Amino acid sequence: MPPPVDAEKIRQTLVWIGVANQLMVTRLNKAIANTDLPFAQFIMLNHFRAFADEGHTIGRLANALETGQPGVTKTVARLVEKGYLRTEPNPADGRSRLHYLTVAGTTAHTDALSRIAPDAMLIFRDWAPEDINDLHRLLFKLKSWLDENRDTRA
């Protein structure tokens, strides 16, 4: 049987994840500040890169990114204007459109990642490889649980 759960340690861990997220978003914004890819668009292109061969409706994107459809619609429109996404009619539902990543979108995303990489290397410069591997494994475990249990509440 596992040891009892330390509720205070869990609370503090969640607080630290939130603080780390805020600090990372600020750093990422600064790293890509001189590009034409604001953070919200960068995050959306991350999603498109992860599922590069799949078409995405606005509803599917809003669900995946856990945000409202109006904001997703505006962000997608900006990415389409820039040529980073293309749209096609949805053959399964004539009322919606599917959005796909373009070569230009991949290039813009890759450029943003190249601007982030030096800071990422700095952040983890003094970490042992096994610590990075442990963090990666544990964050993947957390992300996977949260993704698979979006509607599960205590």
C-alpha positions as CSV (number, residue, x, y, z in Angstrom):
1,M,0.0,0.0,0.0
2,P,1.4,3.5,-0.9
3,P,2.2,5.9,1.9
4,P,-0.6,8.4,2.9
5,V,-0.9,11.5,0.7
6,D,0.5,14.7,2.1
7,A,-2.3,17.2,1.1
8,E,-0.1,20.2,1.9
9,K,2.6,18.9,-0.4
10,I,0.1,18.4,-3.2
11,R,-1.3,21.9,-2.7
12,Q,2.2,23.4,-2.8
13,T,3.1,21.4,-5.9
14,L,0.1,22.7,-7.7
15,V,1.0,26.3,-6.6
16,W,4.5,25.8,-7.9
17,I,3.3,24.4,-11.2
18,G,1.1,27.6,-11.6
19,V,4.0,29.8,-10.7
20,A,6.4,28.0,-13.1
21,N,3.8,28.3,-15.8
22,Q,3.4,32.1,-15.3
23,L,7.2,32.6,-15.3
24,M,7.6,30.4,-18.4
25,V,4.9,32.2,-20.3
26,T,6.6,35.5,-19.6
27,R,10.0,34.2,-20.7
28,L,8.5,32.7,-23.9
29,N,6.7,35.9,-24.7
30,K,10.0,37.8,-24.4
31,A,11.8,35.3,-26.5
32,I,9.3,35.6,-29.4
33,A,8.6,39.3,-28.9
34,N,10.2,40.4,-32.2
35,T,8.4,37.9,-34.4
36,D,5.0,38.1,-36.0
37,L,3.8,35.2,-33.9
38,P,2.2,36.3,-30.6
39,F,2.1,33.7,-27.8
40,A,-1.5,32.6,-28.4
41,Q,-0.7,32.0,-32.1
42,F,2.5,30.1,-31.1
43,I,0.5,27.9,-28.8
44,M,-2.0,27.1,-31.5
45,L,0.8,26.3,-34.0
46,N,2.2,24.0,-31.3
47,H,-1.1,22.1,-31.4
48,F,-1.1,22.0,-35.2
49,R,2.5,20.7,-35.3
50,A,1.6,17.9,-32.9
51,F,-1.3,16.9,-35.1
52,A,0.1,18.0,-38.5
53,D,-1.8,15.6,-40.7
54,E,-5.2,16.3,-39.1
55,G,-7.7,18.9,-40.0
56,H,-9.1,20.9,-37.1
57,T,-12.5,22.6,-36.7
58,I,-12.9,25.6,-34.5
59,G,-14.8,23.5,-32.0
60,R,-12.1,20.9,-31.8
61,L,-9.4,23.5,-31.3
62,A,-11.4,25.2,-28.6
63,N,-11.9,21.9,-26.8
64,A,-8.2,20.9,-27.2
65,L,-6.9,24.3,-26.0
66,E,-9.6,24.7,-23.4
67,T,-10.6,28.1,-24.4
68,G,-13.7,29.8,-26.0
69,Q,-14.6,29.5,-29.6
70,P,-14.6,33.3,-30.2
71,G,-10.9,33.6,-29.2
72,V,-10.0,30.5,-31.3
73,T,-11.9,31.9,-34.3
74,K,-9.9,35.2,-34.1
75,T,-6.6,33.5,-33.6
76,V,-7.3,31.1,-36.5
77,A,-8.3,34.0,-38.7
78,R,-5.0,35.8,-38.0
79,L,-3.0,32.6,-38.8
80,V,-4.9,32.1,-42.0
81,E,-4.3,35.8,-43.0
82,K,-0.5,35.2,-42.4
83,G,-0.6,32.1,-44.5
84,Y,0.3,29.9,-41.5
85,L,-3.0,27.9,-41.8
86,R,-5.2,27.0,-44.7
87,T,-8.9,26.1,-44.6
88,E,-11.0,23.6,-46.5
89,P,-14.7,22.7,-46.4
90,N,-15.4,19.9,-43.9
91,P,-16.7,17.0,-45.9
92,A,-18.3,15.5,-42.8
93,D,-20.2,18.7,-41.9
94,G,-20.8,21.4,-44.5
95,R,-21.4,24.0,-41.8
96,S,-17.8,23.9,-40.6
97,R,-14.3,24.2,-42.1
98,L,-11.2,22.2,-41.4
99,H,-7.9,24.1,-40.8
100,Y,-4.5,22.7,-41.7
101,L,-0.9,23.8,-41.0
102,T,0.9,25.2,-44.0
103,V,4.6,25.1,-44.8
104,A,4.8,28.8,-43.9
105,G,3.2,28.0,-40.5
106,T,5.7,25.3,-39.9
107,T,8.5,27.7,-40.8
108,A,7.2,30.4,-38.4
109,H,6.8,27.9,-35.6
110,T,10.3,26.5,-36.2
111,D,11.7,30.1,-36.1
112,A,9.9,30.8,-32.8
113,L,11.3,27.5,-31.3
114,S,14.8,28.5,-32.4
115,R,14.4,31.8,-30.5
116,I,13.2,29.9,-27.4
117,A,15.9,27.2,-27.5
118,P,18.8,29.3,-26.1
119,D,16.7,30.2,-23.1
120,A,15.5,26.6,-22.6
121,M,19.1,25.5,-22.6
122,L,20.0,28.2,-20.0
123,I,17.1,27.1,-17.7
124,F,18.3,23.5,-17.7
125,R,22.0,24.1,-18.0
126,D,22.8,23.0,-14.4
127,W,20.4,20.1,-14.3
128,A,21.6,16.5,-14.4
129,P,20.2,14.6,-17.4
130,E,18.4,12.2,-15.1
131,D,16.6,15.1,-13.4
132,I,15.5,16.4,-16.8
133,N,14.3,12.9,-17.7
134,D,12.5,12.5,-14.4
135,L,10.8,15.9,-14.8
136,H,9.8,15.0,-18.4
137,R,8.4,11.7,-17.4
138,L,6.4,13.1,-14.4
139,L,5.1,16.1,-16.4
140,F,4.0,13.8,-19.1
141,K,2.2,11.7,-16.5
142,L,0.5,14.8,-15.1
143,K,-0.4,16.2,-18.5
144,S,-1.8,12.8,-19.6
145,W,-4.0,12.4,-16.6
146,L,-5.3,16.0,-16.9
147,D,-6.0,15.5,-20.6
148,E,-7.8,12.2,-20.1
149,N,-9.8,13.4,-17.1
150,R,-10.9,16.9,-18.2
151,D,-14.4,16.5,-16.8
152,T,-13.5,14.5,-13.7
153,R,-14.0,16.4,-10.5
154,A,-13.8,15.4,-6.8
